[in-house]
Amino acid sequence: MTLKITCLTAVIALATVPLSASETIPLRDVIRLAIENNNSCRTSIEAVEESRFKVRESWGMLWPSLSTDVSYTRQGADAGFNANIDGRYEVKFVNGQITVNPGVFYNTLQASRNAHIIAENNVRKVKGDTVVRAIQSYYRLLLAREGAAMREESIRALEENLKTVTIGYNKGIFSRLDYLRAQVAFANEKTQLINAENDALSAMADLNIQIGNDIFFRLDPDPGAMQLRPEDLSALPSDADGERRLLVVMIGEALRHRPEVIQIKKTKEMRENTAAAAEAIYLWPSFFASGSYGTSKTVSSPSSSAPPPGPGEPGYDPIQYQFYQMMSGVQESFAPSGWNNSWSITAGASYRWGALSPLDFSHARGNQSRSSAKQTEFQMDDFIKSVKLEIQRGYLKLKAASTSIASQQGNVKTAEESLKVAVTQFRNGIIDNTKLIEANVQLITARTLYIQSLYDFQVARAELNRAIGVDYFPVR
């Protein structure tokens, strides 16, 4: 129950938090913050670190395995030399070994390097997608704010019109139909204003989420970002040949710079390296080396019989005594008393000739990787086709937006002048209320199309930059 009350209190408090102070934020800052706060970007950057350690792991194949070993062996035997030994202490201060197949090492290293390049280009790809989403959200907020402001201006005009018609209707100047039309137009515009304000709030929340803010944080995009410079519109060719040449240049740039193109190329190389590493098992010998340095001590078992009498002692037998001395020397040589240092070094090569058989797993593994590398050729072909279509569609969208901007600029001025004339004629009784409302609707439509064209133009530029793989159209 306490948890429910706490959660409910938190929800109510969140809902009543006042908006923060307005902050004007330029587009470049939005892009930077969006990249910094995007979890996909963070994940891809960590993947680059992971791939870097994978390269280091491949280099580690040249580093020997080093250790220090301590052991104690307990043993027993009924007869023979081992019957005189109870156990053995052994300490190897340094024990090292290494085995390297040159072909496996080289191709594994190259595959890890290619994987690292793939990860780096994935960061570029994710950042490109993040930039496009940030630009879309930024201009969507500008578009929604402009739409809401336009609706506010329109509702003020319709409210003034409703007051005028109401007074005229009460005096018998306007008909009931004019009065009802004015009421309906005003009520409809109020609904449109509410929808426009909701769109603006939704767009602001979306942009705040992308840049790491709370959804209620008040953001004011730079209004100047919506304005275009004359060179922005004149940069596009006006003839078909010029458009074709521009598209060829864009496609060429894309095939050189798109991260996906580089990723597919490196994926093919990586799979070929993997195949070569598998084949190196039977194409190359494996070289090995090992060495150790340490000390050991043999624990001899106590003798069950007394040594034979020595010279000058009763019962002395020279032959028996010499044999005993000889056996004692042999035992001391093979199982010396005390701690004895020792070292050893071994080097050589091993060739797995059994892997020459097609039944060995290395052949199947290599063929799998070769087949996988072949598949990337088809992926590259499909991707090149999709890039051509993506760039053409993006350019056509940019061209359509540019044409619409040029036409709607004059259209907005014409609609504004038309509304002024309609207001004057309405006040002078030349036209009825219907014509005035139509003029207002035409102005709203013209402004909406113009603002939408500006939005489409900026978004099309961002999408083309992503399609090309470089900032072909600089972001202001």
FENBEL-V262718 format. One record per residue. N is the residue number from 1. RES is the residue in one small letter. SS is DSSP state (a for helix, b for strand, c for the rest). PHI is phi in radians with two decimals (999 if undefined). PSI is psi in whole degrees, -180 to 180 (none if undefined). Layout:
n	res	ss	phi	psi
N	RES	SS	PHI	PSI
N	RES	SS	PHI	PSI
//
This chain:
n	res	ss	phi	psi
1	m	c	999	-43
2	t	a	-1.07	-39
3	l	a	-1.12	-40
4	k	a	-1.11	-43
5	i	a	-1.11	-41
6	t	a	-1.10	-45
7	c	a	-1.10	-43
8	l	a	-1.11	-41
9	t	a	-1.09	-40
10	a	a	-1.13	-41
11	v	a	-1.12	-44
12	i	a	-1.12	-42
13	a	a	-1.12	-40
14	l	a	-1.13	-38
15	a	a	-1.24	-24
16	t	c	-1.79	8
17	v	c	-1.19	127
18	p	c	-1.24	154
19	l	c	-1.15	144
20	s	c	-1.26	167
21	a	c	-1.06	145
22	s	c	-1.08	141
23	e	b	-2.38	120
24	t	b	-1.42	127
25	i	b	-2.24	126
26	p	c	-1.32	164
27	l	a	-1.11	-40
28	r	a	-1.07	-39
29	d	a	-1.16	-37
30	v	a	-1.09	-44
31	i	a	-1.10	-44
32	r	a	-1.08	-46
33	l	a	-1.17	-36
34	a	a	-1.11	-40
35	i	a	-1.18	-42
36	e	a	-1.16	-31
37	n	a	-1.81	6
38	n	c	-1.51	121
39	n	a	-1.19	-30
40	s	a	-1.14	-39
41	c	a	-1.12	-44
42	r	a	-1.08	-41
43	t	a	-1.11	-44
44	s	a	-1.15	-35
45	i	a	-1.17	-40
46	e	a	-1.13	-34
47	a	a	-1.13	-33
48	v	a	-1.12	-44
49	e	a	-1.07	-41
50	e	a	-1.06	-44
51	s	a	-1.18	-32
52	r	a	-1.12	-40
53	f	a	-1.22	-27
54	k	a	-1.16	-39
55	v	a	-1.09	-43
56	r	a	-1.09	-36
57	e	a	-1.09	-38
58	s	a	-1.14	-41
59	w	a	-1.10	-28
60	g	a	-1.12	-13
61	m	a	-1.12	-22
62	l	a	-1.56	-3
63	w	c	-1.65	127
64	p	c	-1.22	160
65	s	b	-1.48	114
66	l	b	-1.96	139
67	s	b	-2.72	167
68	t	b	-2.11	125
69	d	b	-2.04	138
70	v	b	-2.26	130
71	s	b	-2.56	158
72	y	b	-2.39	129
73	t	b	-2.01	128
74	r	b	-1.91	132
75	q	c	-2.55	171
76	g	c	-2.83	150
77	a	c	-2.61	149
78	d	c	-1.35	-31
79	a	c	-2.65	170
80	g	c	1.58	-175
81	f	a	-1.11	-39
82	n	a	-1.16	-15
83	a	a	-1.17	-20
84	n	a	-1.61	3
85	i	b	-2.10	125
86	d	b	-1.59	-28
87	g	b	-3.11	-174
88	r	b	-2.69	130
89	y	b	-1.67	138
90	e	b	-2.51	131
91	v	b	-2.21	121
92	k	b	-1.87	105
93	f	b	-1.11	-41
94	v	b	-2.30	123
95	n	b	-2.31	112
96	g	b	-2.27	149
97	q	b	-2.70	150
98	i	b	-2.59	141
99	t	b	-2.36	125
100	v	b	-2.35	130
101	n	b	-1.78	115
102	p	a	-0.97	-41
103	g	a	-1.17	-41
104	v	a	-1.13	-44
105	f	a	-1.09	-51
106	y	a	-1.07	-48
107	n	a	-1.26	-33
108	t	a	-1.14	-41
109	l	a	-1.11	-44
110	q	a	-1.13	-38
111	a	a	-1.12	-40
112	s	a	-1.19	-35
113	r	a	-1.14	-42
114	n	a	-1.12	-38
115	a	a	-1.11	-35
116	h	a	-1.16	-42
117	i	a	-1.13	-39
118	i	a	-1.06	-43
119	a	a	-1.13	-40
120	e	a	-1.10	-41
121	n	a	-1.30	-23
122	n	a	-1.17	-34
123	v	a	-1.07	-44
124	r	a	-1.06	-42
125	k	a	-1.12	-47
126	v	a	-1.13	-40
127	k	a	-1.11	-40
128	g	a	-1.07	-44
129	d	a	-1.12	-39
130	t	a	-1.14	-40
131	v	a	-1.09	-44
132	v	a	-1.10	-44
133	r	a	-1.12	-38
134	a	a	-1.14	-43
135	i	a	-1.13	-42
136	q	a	-1.04	-45
137	s	a	-1.18	-38
138	y	a	-1.11	-50
139	y	a	-1.31	-25
140	r	a	-1.14	-40
141	l	a	-1.14	-43
142	l	a	-1.06	-43
143	l	a	-1.09	-44
144	a	a	-1.17	-40
145	r	a	-1.13	-43
146	e	a	-1.11	-40
147	g	a	-1.12	-42
148	a	a	-1.15	-42
149	a	a	-1.10	-39
150	m	a	-1.14	-39
151	r	a	-1.19	-37
152	e	a	-1.10	-43
153	e	a	-1.12	-40
154	s	a	-1.18	-40
155	i	a	-1.21	-30
156	r	a	-1.15	-40
157	a	a	-1.16	-41
158	l	a	-1.25	-32
159	e	a	-1.15	-42
160	e	a	-1.12	-38
161	n	a	-1.14	-40
162	l	a	-1.12	-40
163	k	a	-1.09	-44
164	t	a	-1.11	-44
165	v	a	-1.18	-38
166	t	a	-1.08	-45
167	i	a	-1.10	-44
168	g	a	-1.16	-35
169	y	a	-1.18	-41
170	n	a	-1.15	-29
171	k	c	-1.58	-4
172	g	c	1.49	11
173	i	c	-1.37	-42
174	f	c	-1.86	153
175	s	c	-1.39	168
176	r	a	-1.14	-32
177	l	a	-1.09	-43
178	d	a	-1.09	-40
179	y	a	-1.14	-45
180	l	a	-1.17	-39
181	r	a	-1.10	-40
182	a	a	-1.13	-39
183	q	a	-1.12	-46
184	v	a	-1.10	-44
185	a	a	-1.08	-41
186	f	a	-1.16	-44
187	a	a	-1.14	-41
188	n	a	-1.09	-40
189	e	a	-1.21	-32
190	k	a	-1.09	-42
191	t	a	-1.11	-42
192	q	a	-1.10	-37
193	l	a	-1.14	-43
194	i	a	-1.06	-44
195	n	a	-1.09	-41
196	a	a	-1.14	-41
197	e	a	-1.15	-39
198	n	a	-1.13	-40
199	d	a	-1.07	-40
200	a	a	-1.15	-42
201	l	a	-1.13	-41
202	s	a	-1.13	-42
203	a	a	-1.13	-39
204	m	a	-1.15	-41
205	a	a	-1.11	-42
206	d	a	-1.08	-44
207	l	a	-1.17	-39
208	n	a	-1.08	-42
209	i	a	-1.06	-41
210	q	a	-1.17	-34
211	i	a	-1.72	7
212	g	c	1.53	18
213	n	c	-1.69	168
214	d	c	-1.22	149
215	i	c	-1.14	-19
216	f	c	-1.58	-3
217	f	c	-1.18	129
218	r	c	-1.35	123
219	l	b	-2.10	139
220	d	b	-2.17	102
221	p	b	-1.10	157
222	d	c	-1.21	116
223	p	a	-1.05	-27
224	g	a	-1.16	-17
225	a	a	-1.17	-23
226	m	a	-1.38	-21
227	q	c	-1.38	145
228	l	c	-1.93	146
229	r	c	-1.52	152
230	p	a	-0.98	-36
231	e	a	-1.20	-22
232	d	a	-1.12	-39
233	l	a	-1.44	-34
234	s	a	-1.40	-8
235	a	c	-1.23	-21
236	l	c	-1.46	138
237	p	c	-1.15	153
238	s	c	-1.81	-6
239	d	c	-2.07	162
240	a	a	-1.14	-40
241	d	a	-1.12	-41
242	g	a	-1.11	-39
243	e	a	-1.12	-41
244	r	a	-1.13	-43
245	r	a	-1.11	-40
246	l	a	-1.12	-41
247	l	a	-1.12	-39
248	v	a	-1.09	-42
249	v	a	-1.11	-44
250	m	a	-1.09	-43
251	i	a	-1.13	-41
252	g	a	-1.07	-43
253	e	a	-1.10	-40
254	a	a	-1.11	-42
255	l	a	-1.22	-17
256	r	a	-1.62	-31
257	h	a	-2.02	-16
258	r	c	-1.06	129
259	p	a	-1.07	-32
260	e	a	-1.14	-37
261	v	a	-1.10	-46
262	i	a	-1.11	-39
263	q	a	-1.11	-43
264	i	a	-1.15	-42
265	k	a	-1.05	-47
266	k	a	-1.23	-30
267	t	a	-1.13	-42
268	k	a	-1.09	-47
269	e	a	-1.09	-40
270	m	a	-1.11	-43
271	r	a	-1.21	-34
272	e	a	-1.16	-39
273	n	a	-1.10	-40
274	t	a	-1.10	-40
275	a	a	-1.14	-43
276	a	a	-1.13	-35
277	a	a	-1.13	-39
278	a	a	-1.19	-39
279	e	a	-1.28	-23
280	a	a	-1.13	-18
281	i	a	-1.06	-37
282	y	a	-1.87	-3
283	l	a	-1.65	-23
284	w	c	-2.23	146
285	p	c	-1.37	159
286	s	b	-1.74	127
287	f	b	-1.70	139
288	f	b	-2.38	156
289	a	b	-2.66	146
290	s	b	-2.59	156
291	g	b	-2.85	159
292	s	b	-2.69	155
293	y	b	-2.48	129
294	g	b	-2.95	-160
295	t	b	-2.53	157
296	s	b	-2.59	161
297	k	b	-2.51	130
298	t	b	-1.70	134
299	v	b	-1.72	110
300	s	b	-1.50	146
301	s	c	-1.40	146
302	p	c	-1.14	140
303	s	c	-1.25	138
304	s	c	-1.49	-11
305	s	c	-2.19	151
306	a	c	-1.35	150
307	p	c	-1.12	152
308	p	c	-1.17	158
309	p	c	-1.06	141
310	g	c	-1.56	-179
311	p	c	-1.01	136
312	g	c	1.49	-7
313	e	c	-1.67	150
314	p	c	-1.04	138
315	g	c	1.40	16
316	y	c	-1.12	129
317	d	c	-2.14	111
318	p	a	-1.01	-43
319	i	a	-1.16	-46
320	q	a	-1.10	-39
321	y	a	-1.20	-42
322	q	a	-1.13	-38
323	f	a	-1.11	-40
324	y	a	-1.12	-43
325	q	a	-1.10	-41
326	m	a	-1.12	-44
327	m	a	-1.18	-35
328	s	a	-1.14	-38
329	g	a	-1.16	-41
330	v	a	-1.09	-44
331	q	a	-1.11	-38
332	e	a	-1.18	-32
333	s	a	-1.25	-43
334	f	a	-1.48	-28
335	a	c	-2.37	72
336	p	c	-1.16	153
337	s	c	-1.46	156
338	g	c	1.37	-176
339	w	b	-1.54	136
340	n	b	-2.27	124
341	n	b	-1.34	150
342	s	b	-2.70	157
343	w	b	-2.57	161
344	s	b	-2.71	147
345	i	b	-2.36	132
346	t	b	-2.29	135
347	a	b	-2.45	148
348	g	b	-3.14	-169
349	a	b	-2.47	151
350	s	b	-2.35	132
351	y	c	-2.05	124
352	r	c	-1.51	80
353	w	a	-1.18	-20
354	g	a	-1.15	-21
355	a	a	-1.30	-9
356	l	a	-1.16	-22
357	s	c	-1.21	136
358	p	c	-1.07	-16
359	l	c	-1.38	-13
360	d	c	-1.17	146
361	f	a	-1.09	-26
362	s	a	-1.11	-33
363	h	a	-1.16	-46
364	a	a	-1.12	-40
365	r	a	-1.14	-42
366	g	a	-1.13	-41
367	n	a	-1.15	-36
368	q	a	-1.05	-46
369	s	a	-1.19	-36
370	r	a	-1.10	-42
371	s	a	-1.12	-40
372	s	a	-1.12	-38
373	a	a	-1.14	-36
374	k	a	-1.12	-35
375	q	a	-1.12	-31
376	t	a	-1.16	-25
377	e	a	-1.12	-41
378	f	a	-1.22	-37
379	q	a	-1.10	-40
380	m	a	-1.13	-42
381	d	a	-1.07	-45
382	d	a	-1.14	-39
383	f	a	-1.18	-40
384	i	a	-1.06	-41
385	k	a	-1.10	-43
386	s	a	-1.17	-34
387	v	a	-1.12	-43
388	k	a	-1.05	-45
389	l	a	-1.16	-41
390	e	a	-1.09	-43
391	i	a	-1.21	-41
392	q	a	-1.11	-45
393	r	a	-1.12	-41
394	g	a	-1.10	-40
395	y	a	-1.17	-42
396	l	a	-1.10	-37
397	k	a	-1.14	-41
398	l	a	-1.14	-42
399	k	a	-1.12	-43
400	a	a	-1.10	-42
401	a	a	-1.14	-40
402	s	a	-1.11	-43
403	t	a	-1.13	-41
404	s	a	-1.13	-39
405	i	a	-1.08	-46
406	a	a	-1.07	-39
407	s	a	-1.38	-37
408	q	a	-1.31	-23
409	q	a	-1.03	-48
410	g	a	-1.25	-31
411	n	a	-1.18	-38
412	v	a	-1.12	-43
413	k	a	-1.09	-41
414	t	a	-1.12	-42
415	a	a	-1.17	-37
416	e	a	-1.12	-43
417	e	a	-1.14	-38
418	s	a	-1.10	-40
419	l	a	-1.16	-39
420	k	a	-1.07	-44
421	v	a	-1.13	-41
422	a	a	-1.13	-40
423	v	a	-1.09	-44
424	t	a	-1.11	-46
425	q	a	-1.17	-35
426	f	a	-1.14	-42
427	r	a	-1.17	-29
428	n	c	-1.56	1
429	g	c	1.37	15
430	i	c	-1.35	-39
431	i	c	-2.12	162
432	d	c	-1.58	-179
433	n	a	-1.15	-29
434	t	a	-1.08	-44
435	k	a	-1.13	-37
436	l	a	-1.14	-44
437	i	a	-1.12	-39
438	e	a	-1.08	-41
439	a	a	-1.12	-38
440	n	a	-1.16	-41
441	v	a	-1.12	-40
442	q	a	-1.12	-38
443	l	a	-1.16	-43
444	i	a	-1.06	-44
445	t	a	-1.09	-44
446	a	a	-1.11	-44
447	r	a	-1.15	-40
448	t	a	-1.07	-45
449	l	a	-1.13	-37
450	y	a	-1.17	-47
451	i	a	-1.13	-40
452	q	a	-1.10	-37
453	s	a	-1.14	-41
454	l	a	-1.07	-43
455	y	a	-1.08	-48
456	d	a	-1.07	-38
457	f	a	-1.12	-48
458	q	a	-1.18	-41
459	v	a	-1.18	-38
460	a	a	-1.10	-39
461	r	a	-1.08	-44
462	a	a	-1.13	-42
463	e	a	-1.17	-35
464	l	a	-1.19	-38
465	n	a	-1.03	-43
466	r	a	-1.16	-41
467	a	a	-1.16	-34
468	i	a	-1.44	-31
469	g	c	1.68	-3
470	v	c	-2.42	166
471	d	c	-1.40	75
472	y	c	-1.14	-37
473	f	c	-1.94	106
474	p	c	-1.03	143
475	v	c	-1.56	129
476	r	c	-1.45	none
//
